[in-house]
Structures are given as C-alpha cells and as structure tokens.
Amino acid sequence: MARGNTRQRIQDVALELFAEHGYEKTSLREIAERLDVTKAALYYHFKTKEDILIGLFHDLTRPMDELIEWAQEQPRTLETKQEVLRRYQVALADAAPLFRFMQENQATVRELSVGLTFKERMITLTGLLYDPDFALKDKVRCVSAIFTMHAGMFFMQNVEGDPEEKHEAVLEVALDLIAQAHEA
C-alpha cells in the first residue's frame, strides 16, 4: 500500500477509535491492532496520537482554509457572505467525522494545539461574515449563522425528515440570519 494511502487508513481508523472510546482512552497500540500492523509500522507514519490528530485536522480542514482565503479576496457583500455559508456547509459535511470527534472530545481538543488552531480559524471565518460597523445584535446574527450550521449537523439527525430537506432548511436559516444582519 502506498505511503499516502497508509497514512489515510491510519487516520481513518484512529478517528473511528477516538469516536468510539474517546481520544484519551485510545492508545497507539489499539490503533495498530485495529489496523493489524505493529506499533513500529505505525510509528513510521505518526510518532504520537496528537500527530495523527494534527494530520486529520490538516486534511479535513483544508477546504475551510481555502474558503477563508477565497472569502478574504472577495468584496464584503451580502452575496459573498451567503456564498461563504453555502461553501462552508459543503466543507462541514465533508469533515463531519472530525466535527463529531471535536464535539464529543471538547475538553481534550481545547488542550491540544489543533484546538487553538481551529478556534483561530473559526474566529477568522465568523469575522468575514460581519462588517466592523454592524450593531452588536447583527454581529451575533452573523456568528449565529455559522453555529446554526454546526447545530444543524449534530442535532438535525434526531429530527424526522428527509436529510436533503433538513440540509436545505439549516442553510436557509443561516442565510436568513446573514440577510437580517445586512438589512439593519
């Protein structure tokens, strides 16, 4: 198996175990066992669990970084901000396992370097959705648009209905929040 594929397989299995048992309760030995490889083979690719997690964050948050870069180059119009939300929803869906892990392991993530990096990304992304002269309640609406999407990903799975319709409803609410902020 090619090195890139092995790294991906390790990350997939580790994320699966982190979700099942929690980050703290998962050992490199357990990851190696699930992969049916030696710890030495695992060490060839990743020296620590945090290295695996850093790799996961890097791979799964790359679309978020690309979105931020794109948005920073665009005019700060309502249409641009709405497009940011549309693109963010796609990135969020693609990284759903990582976001679930973060939700279930919040205390641990806060203590790791990836937690600070992710927090900085979120501050940058939300800052792109409002203008400095917005009233505080409108800034709250813009920030809430992002968190509406997060809540939609986690909690709408418990609401009965067609997944695509739920996906569209969450996006519509987020877009409404941004539009309301711009109407003021």
The 8 nearest C-alpha neighbors of each residue, nearest first, counted from 0:
[[1, 5, 4, 2, 3, 6, 8, 7],
 [0, 2, 4, 3, 5, 6, 7, 8],
 [1, 3, 5, 4, 6, 0, 44, 7],
 [4, 2, 6, 5, 1, 7, 0, 8],
 [5, 3, 7, 1, 6, 2, 8, 0],
 [6, 4, 8, 2, 7, 3, 9, 1],
 [5, 7, 9, 3, 8, 4, 10, 2],
 [8, 6, 4, 10, 5, 9, 11, 3],
 [7, 9, 5, 11, 10, 6, 4, 12],
 [10, 8, 6, 12, 7, 11, 13, 5],
 [11, 9, 13, 7, 8, 12, 14, 51],
 [12, 10, 8, 14, 9, 13, 7, 15],
 [13, 11, 15, 9, 14, 10, 8, 16],
 [12, 14, 10, 16, 15, 11, 30, 17],
 [15, 13, 17, 11, 16, 12, 10, 18],
 [14, 16, 12, 18, 13, 17, 11, 19],
 [17, 15, 19, 13, 18, 14, 20, 12],
 [16, 18, 21, 22, 14, 20, 15, 19],
 [17, 19, 15, 16, 100, 21, 20, 14],
 [20, 18, 16, 17, 21, 15, 14, 25],
 [21, 19, 17, 16, 24, 18, 25, 22],
 [22, 20, 17, 24, 18, 23, 19, 25],
 [21, 23, 17, 25, 24, 20, 104, 107],
 [24, 22, 21, 25, 107, 26, 17, 20],
 [23, 25, 21, 22, 20, 26, 17, 16],
 [26, 24, 22, 23, 17, 20, 21, 29],
 [27, 25, 28, 29, 30, 24, 48, 23],
 [26, 28, 30, 29, 31, 48, 25, 38],
 [27, 29, 31, 26, 30, 38, 32, 37],
 [30, 28, 32, 26, 31, 27, 33, 25],
 [29, 31, 27, 33, 28, 32, 13, 34],
 [32, 30, 28, 34, 36, 29, 33, 38],
 [33, 31, 35, 29, 34, 30, 28, 36],
 [32, 34, 30, 35, 31, 29, 12, 36],
 [33, 35, 31, 32, 36, 30, 12, 9],
 [36, 34, 32, 33, 31, 37, 30, 29],
 [37, 35, 31, 34, 32, 40, 38, 41],
 [36, 38, 40, 39, 31, 41, 35, 32],
 [37, 39, 41, 40, 31, 28, 42, 36],
 [38, 40, 42, 37, 41, 43, 36, 31],
 [41, 39, 37, 43, 38, 42, 36, 44],
 [40, 42, 38, 39, 43, 44, 45, 31],
 [43, 41, 46, 45, 39, 44, 40, 38],
 [42, 44, 40, 41, 45, 39, 46, 38],
 [43, 45, 42, 41, 6, 46, 40, 5],
 [46, 44, 42, 47, 50, 43, 51, 41],
 [45, 47, 42, 50, 44, 48, 43, 41],
 [48, 46, 50, 49, 45, 51, 27, 42],
 [49, 47, 51, 50, 52, 27, 46, 45],
 [48, 50, 52, 47, 51, 53, 111, 46],
 [51, 49, 53, 47, 48, 52, 45, 54],
 [52, 50, 48, 54, 49, 53, 45, 10],
 [51, 53, 49, 55, 54, 50, 56, 48],
 [54, 52, 50, 56, 55, 51, 49, 57],
 [55, 53, 57, 51, 52, 56, 58, 50],
 [56, 54, 52, 58, 53, 57, 59, 10],
 [57, 55, 53, 59, 54, 58, 60, 52],
 [56, 58, 54, 55, 60, 59, 61, 53],
 [59, 57, 55, 56, 61, 60, 54, 62],
 [58, 60, 56, 94, 61, 57, 55, 62],
 [59, 61, 63, 62, 57, 56, 58, 64],
 [60, 62, 64, 63, 58, 59, 57, 65],
 [63, 61, 65, 64, 60, 90, 66, 59],
 [64, 62, 66, 60, 61, 65, 67, 90],
 [63, 65, 61, 67, 66, 62, 68, 60],
 [64, 66, 62, 68, 63, 67, 69, 61],
 [67, 65, 63, 69, 64, 68, 70, 62],
 [66, 68, 70, 64, 69, 65, 71, 124],
 [67, 69, 65, 71, 66, 70, 64, 72],
 [70, 68, 66, 72, 67, 71, 65, 73],
 [71, 69, 67, 73, 72, 68, 66, 83],
 [70, 72, 68, 69, 73, 67, 127, 74],
 [71, 73, 70, 69, 68, 74, 67, 75],
 [74, 72, 70, 71, 75, 69, 79, 76],
 [73, 75, 76, 79, 72, 71, 70, 77],
 [76, 74, 73, 79, 77, 80, 127, 130],
 [77, 75, 79, 78, 74, 80, 73, 81],
 [76, 78, 80, 79, 81, 75, 181, 178],
 [77, 79, 81, 76, 80, 82, 75, 83],
 [80, 78, 82, 76, 81, 77, 83, 75],
 [79, 81, 83, 77, 82, 78, 128, 76],
 [80, 82, 78, 84, 83, 79, 174, 77],
 [81, 83, 85, 79, 84, 80, 86, 78],
 [84, 82, 80, 86, 81, 85, 87, 79],
 [85, 83, 87, 81, 82, 86, 88, 80],
 [86, 84, 82, 88, 87, 83, 81, 89],
 [87, 85, 83, 89, 88, 84, 82, 90],
 [88, 86, 84, 90, 89, 85, 83, 91],
 [87, 89, 91, 85, 86, 90, 84, 92],
 [90, 88, 92, 86, 87, 91, 93, 85],
 [91, 89, 87, 93, 92, 88, 62, 94],
 [90, 92, 88, 94, 89, 93, 95, 87],
 [91, 93, 95, 89, 94, 90, 88, 152],
 [92, 94, 90, 91, 95, 89, 59, 96],
 [93, 95, 91, 59, 92, 97, 96, 90],
 [94, 96, 92, 98, 97, 93, 91, 99],
 [97, 95, 99, 98, 94, 100, 14, 93],
 [98, 96, 100, 99, 95, 94, 101, 59],
 [97, 99, 101, 95, 100, 96, 102, 94],
 [100, 98, 102, 96, 101, 97, 95, 103],
 [99, 101, 97, 103, 98, 102, 18, 104],
 [102, 100, 98, 104, 99, 105, 103, 97],
 [101, 103, 99, 100, 105, 104, 98, 97],
 [102, 104, 100, 101, 105, 99, 18, 21],
 [105, 103, 101, 107, 102, 106, 100, 108],
 [106, 104, 108, 107, 101, 102, 103, 109],
 [107, 105, 109, 108, 104, 110, 103, 101],
 [106, 108, 110, 109, 104, 105, 111, 22],
 [107, 109, 114, 105, 111, 110, 106, 104],
 [110, 108, 114, 106, 107, 111, 105, 115],
 [109, 111, 107, 108, 114, 106, 112, 115],
 [112, 110, 108, 113, 114, 109, 107, 115],
 [111, 113, 114, 115, 116, 110, 109, 108],
 [114, 112, 116, 111, 115, 117, 53, 108],
 [115, 113, 109, 108, 117, 112, 116, 111],
 [114, 116, 118, 117, 113, 112, 119, 109],
 [117, 115, 113, 119, 114, 118, 120, 112],
 [116, 118, 120, 114, 119, 115, 113, 121],
 [117, 119, 115, 121, 120, 116, 114, 122],
 [120, 118, 122, 116, 117, 121, 123, 115],
 [121, 119, 117, 123, 118, 122, 124, 116],
 [120, 122, 124, 118, 123, 119, 125, 117],
 [123, 121, 119, 125, 120, 124, 126, 118],
 [124, 122, 126, 120, 121, 125, 119, 127],
 [125, 123, 121, 127, 126, 122, 120, 67],
 [124, 126, 127, 128, 122, 142, 123, 121],
 [127, 125, 123, 124, 128, 129, 122, 130],
 [126, 128, 124, 125, 129, 123, 70, 71],
 [129, 127, 125, 126, 80, 141, 130, 124],
 [130, 128, 127, 138, 126, 141, 131, 133],
 [129, 131, 132, 133, 128, 127, 126, 75],
 [132, 130, 133, 129, 134, 138, 126, 135],
 [131, 133, 130, 134, 129, 135, 138, 137],
 [134, 132, 130, 131, 137, 138, 135, 129],
 [133, 135, 137, 136, 138, 132, 183, 180],
 [134, 136, 138, 137, 139, 133, 140, 132],
 [137, 135, 139, 138, 134, 140, 180, 133],
 [138, 136, 180, 140, 139, 134, 135, 133],
 [137, 139, 135, 141, 140, 136, 129, 133],
 [138, 140, 136, 142, 137, 141, 143, 135],
 [141, 139, 137, 143, 176, 138, 142, 180],
 [142, 140, 138, 144, 177, 143, 139, 128],
 [141, 143, 139, 144, 125, 140, 145, 138],
 [144, 142, 140, 146, 141, 145, 147, 139],
 [143, 145, 173, 147, 141, 142, 146, 176],
 [146, 144, 148, 143, 147, 142, 149, 173],
 [145, 147, 149, 143, 148, 144, 150, 142],
 [148, 146, 144, 150, 145, 149, 143, 151],
 [147, 149, 151, 146, 145, 150, 169, 152],
 [150, 148, 146, 152, 151, 147, 153, 145],
 [151, 149, 147, 153, 152, 148, 154, 146],
 [152, 150, 148, 155, 149, 154, 153, 169],
 [151, 153, 149, 150, 154, 155, 148, 156],
 [154, 152, 150, 151, 155, 156, 149, 99],
 [153, 155, 156, 151, 157, 150, 152, 158],
 [154, 156, 158, 151, 157, 153, 152, 165],
 [155, 157, 154, 158, 153, 152, 159, 162],
 [158, 156, 155, 154, 159, 153, 160, 151],
 [159, 157, 155, 156, 160, 154, 165, 161],
 [158, 160, 157, 161, 156, 155, 162, 165],
 [161, 159, 162, 158, 165, 164, 163, 156],
 [160, 162, 164, 163, 165, 159, 166, 158],
 [163, 161, 165, 164, 166, 160, 156, 155],
 [162, 164, 166, 165, 161, 167, 168, 160],
 [163, 165, 167, 161, 166, 162, 168, 160],
 [164, 166, 168, 162, 163, 167, 169, 161],
 [165, 167, 163, 164, 169, 168, 162, 170],
 [166, 168, 164, 170, 165, 169, 171, 163],
 [169, 167, 165, 171, 170, 166, 164, 172],
 [170, 168, 172, 166, 171, 167, 151, 148],
 [169, 171, 173, 167, 168, 172, 174, 166],
 [172, 170, 168, 174, 169, 173, 167, 175],
 [171, 173, 175, 169, 174, 170, 168, 176],
 [172, 174, 144, 170, 176, 175, 171, 147],
 [173, 175, 171, 177, 176, 172, 81, 170],
 [176, 174, 172, 178, 173, 177, 179, 171],
 [175, 177, 179, 173, 140, 174, 178, 144],
 [178, 176, 180, 174, 141, 175, 179, 181],
 [177, 179, 175, 181, 180, 176, 174, 182],
 [180, 178, 182, 176, 181, 177, 175, 183],
 [181, 179, 137, 177, 178, 182, 183, 140],
 [180, 182, 178, 179, 183, 177, 77, 137],
 [183, 181, 179, 180, 178, 177, 137, 77],
 [182, 181, 180, 179, 137, 133, 134, 178]]
